[in-house]
């Protein structure tokens, strides 16, 4: 086995999830993530955990959802019990076909698993990671060996050092009241007063659920202006390109896309909360050096900023504020490395043309 796979498993179990002796762990193994699953189970055995494995196949999910009558009101008790009794869930994504769900109706995709199952999953110490597959390499437009190197460069980082850098940005956001984002085609002002930023350093101890990671995020109270998302993405198997949103009082009031406008409309009309912002995130992982059309990596790339419409992260909100609720949380990304781009907090430039003020070559 490639040693990088074992290193990946070690980072996931030790740093990201912090699994300990006696922990009950569910390992959801994607159809192309067998090798990573082997390495993870080997690692869990060495720390004395109690694993249960499930098979996470998008092709099987498609078969079920297309044949089902669409009534997902009843929550399966056996599935709910599995996650309610788990300490940790490790989700090993390994797609063999990245568009397997493209012909499944959006309402079915978002209705299953049921809300109760999703809540039970989210209540555990869960971490999502990705094993490189040829399907993902093809989606990224890369040769498979080159894609493997890309994935491991993003995952096998000095996470402790990156956590310290992200903490500096968190302090600025926590103390700030207003964020202004400007690019050649974006002018957006967001209120972040009384919000708490989260540093995602690939560890549940820091509120992170992703590996790789490398972002600092918060939830805007309001947002005014227009923003262009120029980073290509795929949502539920369908391409979306060059999205433009107009926001008033934190809600999307107008939208357009050069490619995938119907997909965008489906996202924004899922429910009442789908048009409001649930996240503002800033990418800081310099190990991610190109877009690969996979949100797990692209939104963490240094020199990018992303917004999510839909469900809001409660950890960013005051205790007495319920926050926006939705069945979706859909991220959209914009490149801030272009000339004329800047990120301001309370009028002070924190990032210009993709470089933070504490980085070399920053021009104040």
N, C-alpha and C positions, 0 to 999 in steps of 0.2 A: 504493500500500500504506500502511496505517495505520503511522505512524512508531513507534508503541508496539511493533509486531511486530518492527521492526528493532532497537529498543532491547532487547527481550527476547532476540533472537538474540545481540546484542553481550554482554549480561550472561552468557548461557549459555556462549558460546565463550571470552570473555576472562576473566571472573571465576570462573565455576563450574568449567569444564573446563581452563582454561589451555592451550588448544590452541596449538601453535607450528608454525613452518615445518617441513614434512616429516613431520608426524604423520599416521599412518594412522587414519582416523576412520570408524566405522560410524554412520550416521544412520538410526535406525528411526523412520519417519514414520507416525504414526497416520492413520487414514482421514479424519479431519476436521482434520488439522494441516498441510494442503498449504501454506498461506501462510507459516506459521512455517518449514516445510521450505525454502521458497524463500529466506527471509531468512537461515536458517542456512547454506545452501550458498553464498549470496553472501558471507557473512562468512568462511566457511572458505576460499573462494577468495582473499579479501583477505589472509589470513595465510599462505597457501601450503601448506595442509593437503591430504591426499589422501583425499577422501571416497568411501565406497561407501554407497548408500542401499538400505534394505529397506522393505517395506510392511507395517506392523503393523495388521492388520485383525482385530478381535474376531469379526466375522461369518465371516471365513475360518477363524479358529481354531476357531470352533464347528463349522463344516462338517467340518473335519478330525477333530476329537475325537469327534464323534458317529458318524462312519463308521469310525473306527479300531477294531481289535480290542482295544485297551487294553494291548498288550504294548509297553512303551517301554524294554525292557532294552538294546537296541542303540542306541548314540549315532551319529547321522549324521556321518561324518567331514568332509564338506564344511562343515557348519554349525559344527562344533567348530573347524575350521581358521580360519574367518572370524574368530571371536572370539579365538582364541589368538594371531593375528597382528595384532590391532588394538591400537593404543595407547589409544584413547578410543572410548566408545560414548555417543552422545547419543540418548536415548529421548524422542521427541516425542509425548506422549499427545494424542489428539484424537478422542474417542469420538463416534460418530454415534448409538449406542444403548448406554446405560450398563448395560443388562440383557441384552446379547447372549449372555452365557454362562450365563444363569440356569438353563437346562435341560441343562447339561453336568454329568455326575456329578462330585462333588468329587474322587474318586480320579484321574480323568482330568485334571482341571484342575491338580492338584498334581504329576502324574507327568510332564507335558510342558510345557516342554522338559526333557530328561533332566538328571540331577544334574551330569553332566560338562559339559554346555553351560552350565548355570547357574554352575558354578564358574569356567569360562573367562570368562564375561561379567563376573562379580564381580571377577575378577583384573585387569580393565582399569580405567582411569580413566573410570568411567561416571557419567552424570548423567541423571536423569529429570526432565522438566518437562511442563507441561500448556498446551496452546493452548485458549483459550475456544471452546466450541462451543455450539450451541443445545441439544443434549442435556444437557450439563452445567448450563447455565442452568436448564433445566426441572427437573432433579434438585434444584437448589438452591432452586427456587421463586422465581426471579428473572427479570425481563425481560432479554433478551440484552444490550442496551447497558449496563445496570446491572451485569450479571455481568462483562462485559469490564472495566469500571472496577475492579471488585473484584479480578479476577485481576491486573491490572497494578499496582494499589496494593500487592498482596502481593509481587510479583516485583521491581518497580523501586524497590528500597530503597537506603538507604545501608548497604551490607553491611559495610563496614569498621567503622562506628560500632557496629552491632549486634554484631559479632564481639567488640569490646572489652567490651560489657555482658555477653555470654555468658561471657566468660573469667572474670569475677568470680564467677559462679555455679559454673563448673567448679572454681575454686580451693577453694570451700567444700565441694563434693562430694568432691573428691580428698582433702581433709584429714579428711573425716568418716568415721564408722564406722556410724552408724545414721540412717535417715530415717524420720520419722513423718508420715503424711498423715492429716488429720482433716477431714471435712466433716460436714454434718448427718446423712449416712447412710453414712459411711466411717470406719473405724478400722483403719489398716494400718501395720505396722511392718516395715521392710526393712533388712537388713544390707548395707552397701556397703563394708565394710572391704576394703582391698587392691584396690579397683576404680579404674579410670581413666575419668573422664567425658570425653565428646566434645562439642565445640562445633560445631554444624552451622550454619555461616554461608554455606551455598549454595556452598561451594568445596571441591574435592577436596583442596586443601592442608590443610584443617581436618578431613578425614575425612567430608565431606558428599557425598551423592549425589542431593540433591533441590534443585529450584528451582521454587517458593519453598521456603525453609527457615526456620530460626529456632527451634531447640530445643537443649537440652542433655540428653544422655542417658547412662545407664550401665546396668549389668546387676546386679540384686540377687543377692546370694549366697543369701539366704533371705528369706522373706516370711511374715508371720503376720497373720491378721485377715480382715476383710471389706471389700469395696469395691463401690460402686455406680457404674456407668458410665451417665451420664444423657444423653450426647450421641448423637443418632441417627446411624446409619451404615448403609452398604450393603456387604455382603460377598459377592463373586462374584455380584453382580446381585440379591441378596435383602436385604430390610430387616431390621435387627436393632435392637431398642429396649430400653432399661432393663435392661441386663445386671447381674447380681449374681454375684460370685465370692467363694467362701470359700477361703482359702489356708492351708496348713500346710507349714512347711519349704520354702517356695518353690514348692509344687505346688498346683494347683487340685484341691480335694477335693469341692466341691459347686458347682453353677451353676444359674442360672435366667435367663430373659429373658421380658419381657412380650410381645415380638414376636420371632419368629425363633429360638425355642429349639432347633428342629431344626437350623437352620443353625449355631448355636453348638455344639451337640453334634457336628456333623460336623467342625467345626474342632478341637475338643478331643480327638477320637478319631482324627485322621489317623494319628498314630503315637505312640510312647512319649513323645517329647519335647514333644508338643503341649500338655500340661497344665502345663508348667513355664514360668517367666517367662524371657523373652529380652531384656527391655528395660524400663526406667523412664525416661520422658522428660518434660521440662517445656517447655511452649510459651512462646515469647518474642517472636513476631512480632506487633507491634501494628498492622501493616498489614492483618492478617486480623481483621475485626471482627464476623464472624458465621459460623455453621455453614452449610456448603453440602453436606453429605453426601458429601464427597470427602476421603478420609483424607490426601491429599497436602497439603491446606490445613488441615483441621480440627485435626490433631495439632500444628500449629505455632502455633495461635492463643494469644496472650497470655491468661493467666487459665485455662489448662487444664493438666491432667496426663494422661499416658497410660501404660498398661502394654501390653506385647505378650506374648502367649503364643507359645511356639515357639522358633525358632532364635535363638541369642544372638549378639550382636556381639562377635567375638573381640578387637577392639581395646580393649575395656573390661576384659579379663580379664588376670590374671597369665600370664606366658609358659608356666608349667607346668600351666595349667588348660585343658582342652579346651572347657569350656562346654557348654551345652545344645544339642543338635542336633535339627532337625526339618525336615520339608519345608515347613512353614508358618511365617510370622511375621505374626501377626494383631494389629493394634492396637485398643485400646478406650480411650475418652476420657471423662474426667469434668471437670465444670465446678467450678473452685475459687474462683469470684468470689462465691459465696453467703456470707451472714453465718455466721460460726462456722467458716469454713474456714481451715486453716493448714497450712503445710509447715515442719517442723522438721528441722534437722540437728544431731544430738547435743544435743537439747533446746533449741536456740536457734531462735527463729522467724525464718525467712528470707523467708517470703511469708505475707501474711494477706489473706484475701478477694480474692485475685488480684493484689495489689500486692506487689512486692519491696521490701525494706527500704531500697533506695537510690532508690526512686521517690517522686515527690511524693504526698502524702496517705496515705502508709503510716502505720498506727497500730500502734506497737509494743506 
